[in-house]
Amino acid sequence: MEVMTSMDNTYNPGLVPELLVNSLEDSLNFWCHLCGFDMLYDRPEEGFAYITSGNAHVMIEQAGVGRNWTPAALDRPLGRGINFQISVPSIDPLMAALQAADWPLLMEPETKWYRTGISEAGVTQFLVQDPDGYLLRFQSSLGQRVAYPEMQDQ
């Protein structure tokens, strides 16, 4: 067996959240069928799947199957205090899929400009929770603009 010693960073990004879920099937239905992620690989015997969308990577693991690392009780909603920003080319296909499935949004789509030094980054975004309550913020870039025109020449 050949062991790979280096991997393309699109396959092996520096940070990949692994989400513990109640039902791998329900989660994959949400993430893949409604939100457009693809399964890179899975280990059904361990209740595990590795999914991607563009350069966004997520691991999903079913609680009670395989090896789970749980430092505390898993009380819903899971992931309280964190939201996962996921960049997509357009939020429109996601909105259509979620609306067709009658999936509730936590925040309706909005246009928002965030200051990033003397410029601003614009996005259209919305918030939705997965079946276990993890908060996802899908956003599509609108580009950059000058935040403080008076500072542009400094």
DSSP file with accessible surface (Angstrom, degrees, kcal/mol):
  #  RESIDUE AA STRUCTURE BP1 BP2  ACC     N-H-->O    O-->H-N    N-H-->O    O-->H-N    TCO  KAPPA ALPHA  PHI   PSI    X-CA   Y-CA   Z-CA
    1    1 A M              0   0  226      0, 0.0     2,-0.4     0, 0.0     0, 0.0   0.000 360.0 360.0 360.0 129.9    0.0    0.0    0.0
    2    2 A E        -     0   0  175      1,-0.0     2,-0.5     2,-0.0     0, 0.0  -0.680 360.0-146.3 -86.0 132.9    1.3    3.4   -1.0
    3    3 A V        -     0   0  108     -2,-0.4     2,-0.4     2,-0.0    -1,-0.0  -0.879  11.4-136.3-100.7 126.6    1.2    6.1    1.6
    4    4 A M        -     0   0  132     -2,-0.5     3,-0.1     1,-0.1    -2,-0.0  -0.665  17.8-173.8 -81.3 132.9    0.6    9.6    0.4
    5    5 A T        +     0   0  139     -2,-0.4     2,-0.3     1,-0.2    -1,-0.1   0.627  68.2  31.4-103.5 -17.2    2.9   12.2    2.1
    6    6 A S        -     0   0   93      2,-0.0     2,-0.4     0, 0.0    -1,-0.2  -0.993  65.7-165.0-139.8 149.8    1.4   15.4    0.7
    7    7 A M        -     0   0   73     -2,-0.3     2,-0.1     5,-0.1     5,-0.0  -0.964  32.7 -98.4-133.0 150.5   -2.0   16.4   -0.4
    8    8 A D    >>  -     0   0  106     -2,-0.4     4,-1.9     1,-0.1     3,-1.6  -0.435  34.9-127.9 -60.8 134.3   -3.5   19.2   -2.4
    9    9 A N  T 34 S+     0   0  123      1,-0.3    -1,-0.1     2,-0.2     5,-0.1   0.696 107.0  66.8 -65.4 -17.7   -4.9   21.8    0.0
   10   10 A T  T 34 S+     0   0   89      1,-0.2    -1,-0.3     2,-0.1    -2,-0.0   0.805 111.7  35.4 -70.5 -24.8   -8.3   21.7   -1.7
   11   11 A Y  T <4 S+     0   0   83     -3,-1.6    -2,-0.2     1,-0.2    -1,-0.2   0.776 128.4  36.1 -91.5 -32.0   -8.5   18.2   -0.4
   12   12 A N  S  < S-     0   0   83     -4,-1.9    -1,-0.2    -5,-0.0    -2,-0.1  -0.603  78.8-178.7-124.6  71.2   -6.7   18.8    2.9
   13   13 A P        -     0   0   29      0, 0.0     3,-0.1     0, 0.0    -3,-0.1  -0.205  39.4-109.8 -68.4 165.3   -7.6   22.3    4.2
   14   14 A G  S    S+     0   0   92      1,-0.2     2,-0.4    -5,-0.1    -5,-0.0   0.680 102.1  30.9 -70.8 -19.9   -6.1   23.7    7.4
   15   15 A L        +     0   0  149      2,-0.0    42,-0.3    42,-0.0    -1,-0.2  -0.971  60.0 170.5-144.0 124.2   -9.4   23.6    9.3
   16   16 A V        -     0   0   32     -2,-0.4    42,-0.2    -3,-0.1     2,-0.1  -0.938  26.0-140.2-133.6 111.0  -12.3   21.1    8.9
   17   17 A P        -     0   0   35      0, 0.0    42,-2.9     0, 0.0     2,-0.6  -0.457   9.1-151.7 -69.2 141.7  -15.1   21.1   11.5
   18   18 A E  E     -a   59   0A  72     40,-0.2     2,-0.5    -2,-0.1    42,-0.2  -0.975  13.1-156.8-114.5 115.2  -16.4   17.7   12.5
   19   19 A L  E     -a   60   0A   7     40,-3.2    42,-2.8    -2,-0.6     2,-0.5  -0.826   8.6-142.8-100.7 126.0  -20.0   17.9   13.5
   20   20 A L  E     -a   61   0A  17     -2,-0.5     2,-0.3    40,-0.2    42,-0.2  -0.743  31.0-178.1 -84.4 127.3  -21.6   15.3   15.8
   21   21 A V  E     -a   62   0A   1     40,-2.9    42,-3.3    -2,-0.5     3,-0.2  -0.838  37.6-129.0-128.0 163.5  -25.2   14.7   14.7
   22   22 A N  S    S+     0   0   89     -2,-0.3     2,-0.4     1,-0.3    -1,-0.1   0.843  99.1  21.9 -79.5 -36.8  -28.2   12.6   15.7
   23   23 A S     >  -     0   0   30      1,-0.1     4,-2.4    38,-0.1    -1,-0.3  -0.934  57.2-164.3-137.8 113.9  -28.9   11.2   12.3
   24   24 A L  H  > S+     0   0   19     -2,-0.4     4,-3.0     1,-0.2     5,-0.3   0.920  96.0  53.5 -59.9 -41.3  -26.3   10.9    9.5
   25   25 A E  H  > S+     0   0  151      1,-0.2     4,-2.2     2,-0.2    -1,-0.2   0.935 110.1  45.5 -61.2 -47.6  -29.1   10.3    7.0
   26   26 A D  H  > S+     0   0   91      1,-0.2     4,-2.1     2,-0.2    -1,-0.2   0.909 114.8  49.0 -62.5 -41.6  -31.0   13.4    8.0
   27   27 A S  H  X S+     0   0    0     -4,-2.4     4,-3.3     2,-0.2     5,-0.3   0.925 110.9  48.5 -66.2 -43.7  -27.9   15.5    8.0
   28   28 A L  H  X>S+     0   0   27     -4,-3.0     4,-2.5     1,-0.2     5,-1.0   0.886 109.2  54.1 -65.4 -35.9  -26.7   14.3    4.6
   29   29 A N  I  X>S+     0   0   82     -4,-2.2     5,-1.4    -5,-0.3     4,-0.8   0.945 115.5  39.9 -60.9 -45.9  -30.2   14.9    3.2
   30   30 A F  I  X>S+     0   0    0     -4,-2.1     5,-1.7     3,-0.2     4,-0.7   0.973 122.3  38.9 -65.7 -57.0  -30.0   18.5    4.5
   31   31 A W  I  <5S+     0   0    0     -4,-3.3     6,-2.2     3,-0.2    -3,-0.2   0.897 129.3  27.9 -65.4 -43.5  -26.3   19.3    3.6
   32   32 A C  I  X5S+     0   0   26     -4,-2.5     4,-0.8    -5,-0.3    -3,-0.2   0.930 128.0  34.9 -88.9 -49.8  -26.2   17.5    0.3
   33   33 A H  I  <<S+     0   0  142     -5,-1.0    -3,-0.2    -4,-0.8    -2,-0.1   0.903 132.0  26.4 -76.4 -39.7  -29.7   17.5   -1.2
   34   34 A L  I  <<S+     0   0   23     -5,-1.4    64,-0.2    -4,-0.7    -3,-0.2   0.856 130.4  36.1 -90.3 -37.2  -30.8   20.9    0.1
   35   35 A C  T  4<S-     0   0    2     -5,-1.7    -3,-0.2    -6,-0.2    -2,-0.1   0.396 103.1-118.2-103.8   1.9  -27.5   22.8    0.4
   36   36 A G     <  +     0   0   45     -4,-0.8    -4,-0.2     1,-0.2    -3,-0.1   0.612  57.0 149.6  80.0  13.2  -25.6   21.4   -2.5
   37   37 A F        -     0   0    3     -6,-2.2     2,-0.4    -9,-0.1    16,-0.2  -0.457  36.2-139.7 -75.2 155.2  -22.7   19.7   -0.8
   38   38 A D  E     -B   52   0A 110     14,-3.4    14,-2.8    -2,-0.1     2,-0.6  -0.894  16.6-117.7-112.5 146.9  -21.0   16.7   -2.4
   39   39 A M  E     -B   51   0A  81     -2,-0.4    12,-0.3    12,-0.2     3,-0.1  -0.748  24.2-174.9 -84.8 119.3  -19.9   13.6   -0.5
   40   40 A L  E     -     0   0A  75     10,-2.7     2,-0.3    -2,-0.6    -1,-0.2   0.900  69.5 -32.0 -77.3 -44.8  -16.1   13.2   -0.9
   41   41 A Y  E     -B   50   0A  76      9,-1.4     9,-3.1    -3,-0.1    -1,-0.4  -0.971  60.0-157.7-164.2 165.2  -16.1    9.9    1.0
   42   42 A D  E     -B   49   0A  72     -2,-0.3     7,-0.2     7,-0.2     3,-0.1  -0.949  17.8-151.5-144.6 164.2  -17.9    8.1    3.8
   43   43 A R  E > > -B   48   0A  83      5,-2.7     3,-1.9    -2,-0.3     5,-1.7  -0.759  17.6-177.9-132.8  82.6  -17.5    5.3    6.3
   44   44 A P  G > 5S+     0   0   83      0, 0.0     3,-1.4     0, 0.0    -1,-0.1   0.845  79.8  62.1 -55.4 -35.1  -21.1    4.1    6.9
   45   45 A E  G 3 5S+     0   0  136      1,-0.3    21,-0.3     2,-0.1    -2,-0.0   0.734 111.7  39.3 -65.1 -19.1  -20.0    1.5    9.5
   46   46 A E  G < 5S-     0   0   78     -3,-1.9    -1,-0.3     2,-0.2    16,-0.2   0.334 112.8-117.1-106.7   2.1  -18.7    4.5   11.6
   47   47 A G  T < 5S+     0   0    4     -3,-1.4    15,-2.8    -4,-0.4     2,-0.4   0.895  70.9 137.3  63.2  41.6  -21.6    6.8   10.8
   48   48 A F  E   < +BC  43  61A   5     -5,-1.7    -5,-2.7    13,-0.2     2,-0.3  -0.928  30.6 173.6-129.0 142.0  -19.2    9.2    9.1
   49   49 A A  E     -BC  42  60A   0     11,-2.3    11,-3.1    -2,-0.4     2,-0.5  -0.992  19.7-149.7-145.2 144.0  -19.2   11.3    6.0
   50   50 A Y  E     -BC  41  59A  13     -9,-3.1   -10,-2.7    -2,-0.3    -9,-1.4  -0.969  27.2-176.8-111.9 118.4  -16.8   13.9    4.6
   51   51 A I  E     -BC  39  58A   0      7,-3.1     7,-2.6    -2,-0.5     2,-0.3  -0.855   7.6-169.3-122.1 154.5  -18.6   16.5    2.5
   52   52 A T  E     -BC  38  57A  22    -14,-2.8   -14,-3.4    -2,-0.3     2,-0.3  -0.970  17.3-174.3-140.3 154.1  -17.5   19.5    0.4
   53   53 A S  E >  S- C   0  56A  22      3,-2.2     3,-2.4    -2,-0.3     2,-0.2  -0.860  76.6 -47.5-145.0 108.7  -18.9   22.5   -1.4
   54   54 A G  T 3  S-     0   0   75     -2,-0.3    -1,-0.1     1,-0.3    34,-0.1  -0.478 125.1 -23.7  60.9-126.1  -16.3   24.4   -3.3
   55   55 A N  T 3  S+     0   0  128     -2,-0.2     2,-0.5    32,-0.2    -1,-0.3   0.263 113.9 109.3-101.2  15.5  -13.4   24.8   -0.8
   56   56 A A  E <   - C   0  53A  20     -3,-2.4    -3,-2.2    31,-0.2     2,-0.4  -0.799  50.0-171.6 -88.6 125.7  -15.8   24.4    2.2
   57   57 A H  E     + C   0  52A  16     -2,-0.5     2,-0.3   -42,-0.3    -5,-0.2  -0.963   9.1 173.7-121.5 138.2  -15.2   21.1    3.9
   58   58 A V  E     - C   0  51A   9     -7,-2.6    -7,-3.1    -2,-0.4     2,-0.4  -0.998  18.9-150.1-143.1 139.0  -17.2   19.5    6.7
   59   59 A M  E     -aC  18  50A  35    -42,-2.9   -40,-3.2    -2,-0.3     2,-0.4  -0.918  14.0-162.1-106.0 138.1  -17.1   16.1    8.5
   60   60 A I  E     -aC  19  49A   0    -11,-3.1   -11,-2.3    -2,-0.4     2,-0.4  -0.982   8.8-178.7-122.5 131.7  -20.3   14.7    9.8
   61   61 A E  E     -aC  20  48A  16    -42,-2.8   -40,-2.9    -2,-0.4     2,-0.4  -0.996  24.8-127.6-134.2 131.5  -20.4   12.0   12.4
   62   62 A Q  E >   -a   21   0A  55    -15,-2.8     3,-1.5    -2,-0.4   -40,-0.2  -0.625  30.8-116.4 -80.1 129.4  -23.4   10.3   13.9
   63   63 A A  T 3  S+     0   0   29    -42,-3.3   -39,-0.1    -2,-0.4     3,-0.1  -0.344  98.0  24.4 -62.7 138.8  -23.5   10.2   17.8
   64   64 A G  T 3  S+     0   0   71      1,-0.2     2,-0.4     2,-0.1    -1,-0.2   0.425 103.8  93.5  87.4  -2.0  -23.3    6.7   19.2
   65   65 A V  S <  S-     0   0   43     -3,-1.5    -1,-0.2   -19,-0.2   -19,-0.1  -0.981  91.5 -18.7-122.1 135.5  -21.7    5.2   16.2
   66   66 A G  S    S-     0   0   53     -2,-0.4     2,-0.6   -21,-0.3    -2,-0.1  -0.327 114.8 -24.2  69.5-154.0  -17.9    4.8   15.9
   67   67 A R        -     0   0  178    -21,-0.1     2,-0.4    -4,-0.0    -1,-0.1  -0.843  65.7-172.2-100.8 115.8  -15.7    6.9   18.1
   68   68 A N        -     0   0   42     -2,-0.6     2,-0.7     2,-0.1    -2,-0.0  -0.888  16.5-149.7-109.8 138.1  -17.2   10.1   19.4
   69   69 A W        +     0   0  170     -2,-0.4   -49,-0.1     2,-0.0    -2,-0.0  -0.895  29.1 163.4-105.5 105.5  -15.4   12.8   21.3
   70   70 A T        -     0   0   72     -2,-0.7     4,-0.1     1,-0.1    -2,-0.1  -0.902  20.6-179.6-129.0 105.1  -17.9   14.5   23.6
   71   71 A P  S    S+     0   0  141      0, 0.0     2,-0.3     0, 0.0    -1,-0.1   0.637  75.7  10.1 -77.6 -11.8  -16.6   16.7   26.5
   72   72 A A  S    S-     0   0   71      3,-0.0     0, 0.0     0, 0.0     0, 0.0  -0.942 100.3 -60.8-154.8 172.8  -20.1   17.4   27.6
   73   73 A A        -     0   0   76     -2,-0.3     2,-1.3     1,-0.1     0, 0.0  -0.271  48.6-121.5 -60.0 144.7  -23.8   16.5   27.1
   74   74 A L        +     0   0   77     -4,-0.1     2,-0.4     4,-0.1    -1,-0.1  -0.706  41.8 174.1 -92.4  86.8  -25.1   17.0   23.6
   75   75 A D        -     0   0   96     -2,-1.3    -3,-0.0     2,-0.1     0, 0.0  -0.794  34.1 -78.6 -95.9 137.6  -28.0   19.4   24.3
   76   76 A R  S    S+     0   0  138     -2,-0.4    57,-0.1     2,-0.1     2,-0.1  -0.515 109.1  48.2 -78.1 149.5  -29.9   20.9   21.4
   77   77 A P  S >  S-     0   0   50      0, 0.0     3,-0.7     0, 0.0    56,-0.2   0.531  87.0-147.8 -75.6 143.3  -29.3   23.1   19.5
   78   78 A L  T 3  S+     0   0    9     54,-2.7    57,-0.2     1,-0.2    -2,-0.1  -0.403  75.0  31.1 -74.0 153.2  -25.8   21.8   18.9
   79   79 A G  T >  S-     0   0   26      1,-0.2     3,-2.0    55,-0.1    56,-0.3   0.724  76.9-176.6  75.0  23.2  -23.0   24.2   18.2
   80   80 A R  T <   +     0   0  162     -3,-0.7    -1,-0.2     1,-0.3     3,-0.1  -0.274  68.0  25.5 -55.9 132.4  -24.4   27.0   20.3
   81   81 A G  T 3  S+     0   0   92      1,-0.2     2,-0.4     0, 0.0    -1,-0.3   0.406 108.2  84.7  95.5  -1.7  -22.2   30.1   20.0
   82   82 A I    <   -     0   0   84     -3,-2.0    53,-0.6     2,-0.0     2,-0.4  -0.970  49.8-170.9-132.1 145.5  -20.8   29.3   16.5
   83   83 A N  E     -d  135   0B  66     -2,-0.4     2,-0.7    51,-0.1    53,-0.2  -0.992  20.3-135.6-130.5 144.9  -21.9   29.9   13.0
   84   84 A F  E     -d  136   0B  37     51,-2.5    53,-3.1    -2,-0.4     2,-0.5  -0.890  13.6-148.9-101.4 114.9  -20.3   28.4    9.9
   85   85 A Q  E     -d  137   0B 100     -2,-0.7     2,-0.5    51,-0.2    53,-0.2  -0.745  16.1-171.7 -82.9 125.4  -19.8   30.9    7.1
   86   86 A I  E     -d  138   0B   7     51,-2.6    53,-2.4    -2,-0.5     2,-0.4  -0.976  13.3-143.9-123.4 117.0  -20.0   29.1    3.8
   87   87 A S  E     +d  139   0B  64     -2,-0.5    53,-0.2    51,-0.2   -31,-0.2  -0.667  24.7 172.6 -83.2 133.2  -19.2   31.0    0.6
   88   88 A V        -     0   0   18     51,-2.4    53,-0.4    -2,-0.4     3,-0.2  -0.936  43.6-116.4-134.5 156.3  -21.2   30.1   -2.5
   89   89 A P  S    S-     0   0  129      0, 0.0     2,-0.3     0, 0.0    -1,-0.1   0.882 100.3  -1.1 -61.4 -36.8  -21.3   31.6   -6.0
   90   90 A S        -     0   0   44     49,-0.1     4,-0.4     1,-0.1    49,-0.1  -0.980  53.4-148.6-152.7 141.1  -25.0   32.6   -5.4
   91   91 A I  S  > S+     0   0    8     -2,-0.3     4,-2.6     1,-0.2     5,-0.2   0.637  83.4  87.9 -83.1 -12.5  -27.5   32.1   -2.6
   92   92 A D  H  > S+     0   0  113      1,-0.2     4,-2.5     2,-0.2     5,-0.2   0.898  85.5  47.5 -58.0 -47.9  -30.4   31.8   -5.0
   93   93 A P  H  > S+     0   0   90      0, 0.0     4,-2.2     0, 0.0    -1,-0.2   0.901 114.1  49.2 -61.9 -35.8  -30.3   28.1   -5.7
   94   94 A L  H  > S+     0   0   14     -4,-0.4     4,-2.7     2,-0.2     5,-0.3   0.923 110.2  50.3 -66.3 -44.5  -30.0   27.4   -2.0
   95   95 A M  H  X S+     0   0   14     -4,-2.6     4,-2.6     1,-0.2     5,-0.2   0.923 110.9  49.5 -60.1 -42.7  -32.9   29.6   -1.2
   96   96 A A  H  X S+     0   0   57     -4,-2.5     4,-2.5    -5,-0.2    -1,-0.2   0.924 112.7  46.8 -63.4 -44.1  -35.0   27.9   -3.9
   97   97 A A  H  X S+     0   0   31     -4,-2.2     4,-1.6     2,-0.2    -2,-0.2   0.918 114.6  46.4 -65.7 -43.2  -34.2   24.4   -2.5
   98   98 A L  H  <>S+     0   0    0     -4,-2.7     5,-3.0   -64,-0.2     4,-0.2   0.911 113.6  48.4 -67.5 -40.7  -34.8   25.4    1.1
   99   99 A Q  H ><5S+     0   0  125     -4,-2.6     3,-1.4    -5,-0.3    -2,-0.2   0.916 109.4  52.7 -65.0 -41.3  -38.1   27.1    0.2
  100  100 A A  H 3<5S+     0   0   91     -4,-2.5    -1,-0.2     1,-0.3    -2,-0.2   0.841 111.9  46.2 -62.4 -32.6  -39.2   24.0   -1.9
  101  101 A A  T 3<5S-     0   0   49     -4,-1.6    -1,-0.3    -5,-0.2    -2,-0.2   0.403 112.0-123.4 -87.7   1.2  -38.5   21.8    1.2
  102  102 A D  T < 5 +     0   0  147     -3,-1.4    -3,-0.2     1,-0.2    -2,-0.1   0.883  51.6 166.5  57.0  39.0  -40.4   24.3    3.4
  103  103 A W      < -     0   0   68     -5,-3.0    -1,-0.2    -6,-0.1    -2,-0.1  -0.758  34.6-122.5 -87.2 125.7  -37.2   24.5    5.5
  104  104 A P        -     0   0   98      0, 0.0    25,-0.5     0, 0.0     2,-0.3  -0.369  18.3-140.7 -71.6 146.0  -37.3   27.5    8.0
  105  105 A L  E     -E  128   0B  37     23,-0.1    23,-0.3     1,-0.1     3,-0.2  -0.784   7.8-151.3 -99.6 147.7  -34.6   30.2    7.9
  106  106 A L  E    S+     0   0B  99     21,-2.2     2,-0.4     1,-0.3    22,-0.2   0.811  91.4  16.1 -82.9 -33.1  -33.2   31.8   11.0
  107  107 A M  E    S-E  127   0B  50     20,-1.8    20,-1.6    -3,-0.1    -1,-0.3  -0.983  82.9-126.5-142.0 128.7  -32.5   35.0    9.1
  108  108 A E  E     -     0   0B 126     -2,-0.4    17,-0.1    -3,-0.2    20,-0.0  -0.249  50.6 -73.0 -64.5 159.2  -34.0   36.0    5.7
  109  109 A P  E     +     0   0B  56      0, 0.0     2,-0.3     0, 0.0    17,-0.2  -0.212  60.9 173.2 -56.5 142.4  -31.5   37.0    3.0
  110  110 A E  E     -E  125   0B  70     15,-2.3    15,-2.5    -3,-0.1     2,-0.5  -0.961  33.6-123.5-143.9 161.1  -29.9   40.4    3.4
  111  111 A T  E     +E  124   0B  87     -2,-0.3     2,-0.4    13,-0.2    13,-0.2  -0.941  37.7 176.4-104.9 129.7  -27.2   42.5    1.8
  112  112 A K  E     -E  123   0B  88     11,-2.7    11,-2.5    -2,-0.5     2,-0.5  -0.997  22.9-153.3-139.7 139.6  -24.5   43.5    4.2
  113  113 A W  E     -E  122   0B  66     -2,-0.4     2,-0.5     9,-0.2     9,-0.2  -0.968  14.4-160.9-113.7 125.2  -21.2   45.4    4.0
  114  114 A Y  E     -E  121   0B  90      7,-2.8     7,-2.8    -2,-0.5     2,-0.2  -0.922  20.6-120.9-109.1 130.0  -18.5   44.6    6.5
  115  115 A R  E     +E  120   0B 155     -2,-0.5     5,-0.3     5,-0.2     2,-0.1  -0.471  28.4 178.8 -68.7 134.3  -15.6   47.0    7.2
  116  116 A T  E >   -E  119   0B  71      3,-3.6     3,-0.7    -2,-0.2     2,-0.5  -0.596  65.6 -62.6-133.7  67.7  -12.2   45.4    6.5
  117  117 A G  T 3  S-     0   0   47      1,-0.2    -1,-0.1    -2,-0.1     0, 0.0  -0.759 117.5 -14.1  86.4-127.1   -9.8   48.2    7.3
  118  118 A I  T 3  S+     0   0   86     -2,-0.5    29,-2.6    -3,-0.1    30,-1.3   0.429 133.4  59.9 -91.9   3.9  -10.3   51.1    4.9
  119  119 A S  E <  S-EF 116 146B  34     -3,-0.7    -3,-3.6    27,-0.3     2,-0.4  -0.728  73.8-134.1-120.2 173.6  -12.5   49.0    2.6
  120  120 A E  E     -EF 115 145B  41     25,-3.2    25,-2.1    -5,-0.3     2,-0.5  -0.978   6.7-144.2-128.5 143.9  -15.7   47.1    2.9
  121  121 A A  E     -EF 114 144B  22     -7,-2.8    -7,-2.8    -2,-0.4     2,-0.3  -0.932  20.0-149.8-106.3 127.5  -16.6   43.5    1.8
  122  122 A G  E     +EF 113 143B   0     21,-2.9    20,-3.5    -2,-0.5    21,-0.7  -0.769  20.0 169.2-101.8 143.7  -20.1   43.1    0.6
  123  123 A V  E     -EF 112 141B  12    -11,-2.5   -11,-2.7    -2,-0.3     2,-0.5  -0.980  32.2-140.1-143.0 154.2  -22.2   39.9    0.8
  124  124 A T  E     +EF 111 140B  33     16,-2.2    16,-2.5    -2,-0.3     2,-0.3  -0.965  45.5 161.9-105.6 136.6  -25.7   38.7    0.3
  125  125 A Q  E     -EF 110 139B   2    -15,-2.5   -15,-2.3    -2,-0.5     2,-0.3  -0.967  27.3-171.7-152.8 161.6  -26.4   36.2    3.1
  126  126 A F  E     - F   0 138B   0     12,-1.7    12,-1.4    -2,-0.3     2,-0.4  -0.964  21.1-126.8-151.2 163.5  -28.9   34.2    5.1
  127  127 A L  E     +EF 107 137B  27    -20,-1.6   -21,-2.2    -2,-0.3   -20,-1.8  -0.947  27.8 167.1-118.0 138.4  -28.9   32.0    8.2
  128  128 A V  E     -EF 105 136B   0      8,-2.2     8,-3.2    -2,-0.4     2,-0.4  -0.979  26.7-131.9-144.3 150.4  -30.3   28.5    8.5
  129  129 A Q  E     - F   0 135B  71    -25,-0.5     6,-0.2    -2,-0.3     5,-0.1  -0.879  19.4-133.0-104.2 141.4  -30.0   25.7   11.0
  130  130 A D    >   -     0   0    5      4,-2.3     3,-1.9    -2,-0.4  -103,-0.1  -0.172  46.0 -80.8 -78.2-179.7  -29.3   22.1   10.1
  131  131 A P  T 3  S+     0   0   32      0, 0.0    -1,-0.1     0, 0.0  -104,-0.1   0.761 132.9  45.6 -58.4 -22.9  -31.4   19.3   11.6
  132  132 A D  T 3  S-     0   0    5      2,-0.1   -54,-2.7   -55,-0.1  -112,-0.0   0.420 123.2 -99.7-100.5   0.8  -29.3   19.3   14.8
  133  133 A G    <   +     0   0    6     -3,-1.9     2,-0.1     1,-0.3    -5,-0.0   0.462  67.2 152.6  98.5   0.2  -29.3   23.1   15.2
  134  134 A Y        -     0   0   20      1,-0.1    -4,-2.3   -54,-0.1     2,-0.5  -0.460  45.2-125.8 -62.9 136.8  -25.9   24.0   13.8
  135  135 A L  E     -dF  83 129B  37    -53,-0.6   -51,-2.5   -56,-0.3     2,-0.4  -0.763  26.7-169.6 -94.8 122.6  -26.1   27.5   12.5
  136  136 A L  E     -dF  84 128B   0     -8,-3.2    -8,-2.2    -2,-0.5     2,-0.6  -0.927  10.0-163.2-114.4 132.8  -25.0   28.0    8.8
  137  137 A R  E     -dF  85 127B  45    -53,-3.1   -51,-2.6    -2,-0.4     2,-0.4  -0.905  10.1-164.5-116.0  99.1  -24.4   31.4    7.2
  138  138 A F  E     +dF  86 126B   0    -12,-1.4   -12,-1.7    -2,-0.6     2,-0.3  -0.707  15.9 178.3 -82.7 132.3  -24.4   31.0    3.4
  139  139 A Q  E     -dF  87 125B  13    -53,-2.4   -51,-2.4    -2,-0.4     2,-0.4  -0.991  23.4-157.7-141.2 147.0  -23.0   34.1    1.7
  140  140 A S  E     - F   0 124B  16    -16,-2.5   -16,-2.2    -2,-0.3     2,-0.1  -0.988  31.7-114.8-122.2 131.5  -22.2   35.2   -1.8
  141  141 A S  E     - F   0 123B  82     -2,-0.4   -18,-0.3   -53,-0.4     3,-0.1  -0.388  23.4-175.0 -72.0 140.1  -19.6   38.0   -2.4
  142  142 A L  E     -     0   0B  81    -20,-3.5     2,-0.2     1,-0.4   -19,-0.2   0.318  49.8-117.2-105.8  -1.1  -20.6   41.3   -3.8
  143  143 A G  E     - F   0 122B  27    -21,-0.7   -21,-2.9     2,-0.0    -1,-0.4  -0.560  39.0 -53.2  99.2-163.1  -17.0   42.5   -4.0
  144  144 A Q  E     - F   0 121B 122    -23,-0.2     2,-0.3    -2,-0.2   -23,-0.2  -0.828  42.4-179.3-117.4 154.0  -15.1   45.3   -2.2
  145  145 A R  E     - F   0 120B 116    -25,-2.1   -25,-3.2    -2,-0.3     2,-0.3  -0.975  39.8 -91.5-146.2 159.9  -15.7   49.0   -1.9
  146  146 A V  E     - F   0 119B  62     -2,-0.3   -27,-0.3   -27,-0.2   -28,-0.0  -0.562  31.6-167.9 -72.6 127.6  -13.9   51.9   -0.3
  147  147 A A  S    S+     0   0   20    -29,-2.6   -28,-0.2    -2,-0.3    -1,-0.2   0.856  81.6  28.3 -84.2 -39.8  -15.2   52.4    3.2
  148  148 A Y    >>  -     0   0   86    -30,-1.3     3,-2.2     1,-0.1     4,-0.5  -0.788  64.8-176.0-125.5  87.2  -13.6   55.8    4.0
  149  149 A P  G >4 S+     0   0   81      0, 0.0     3,-1.4     0, 0.0     4,-0.4   0.842  83.9  62.7 -54.5 -32.8  -13.1   57.7    0.7
  150  150 A E  G 34 S+     0   0  133      1,-0.3     3,-0.3     2,-0.1    -2,-0.0   0.743 104.4  47.9 -65.5 -21.0  -11.4   60.5    2.6
  151  151 A M  G X4 S+     0   0   69     -3,-2.2     3,-1.4     1,-0.2    -1,-0.3   0.492  84.5  94.9 -94.8  -3.6   -8.6   58.0    3.7
  152  152 A Q  T << S+     0   0  116     -3,-1.4    -1,-0.2    -4,-0.5    -2,-0.1   0.846  86.8  44.4 -61.0 -35.3   -8.1   56.6    0.2
  153  153 A D  T 3         0   0  155     -4,-0.4    -1,-0.3    -3,-0.3    -2,-0.1   0.428 360.0 360.0 -91.3   0.8   -5.2   58.9   -0.7
  154  154 A Q    <         0   0  180     -3,-1.4    -3,-0.0    -4,-0.0    -4,-0.0  -0.443 360.0 360.0 -83.3 360.0   -3.4   58.5    2.6
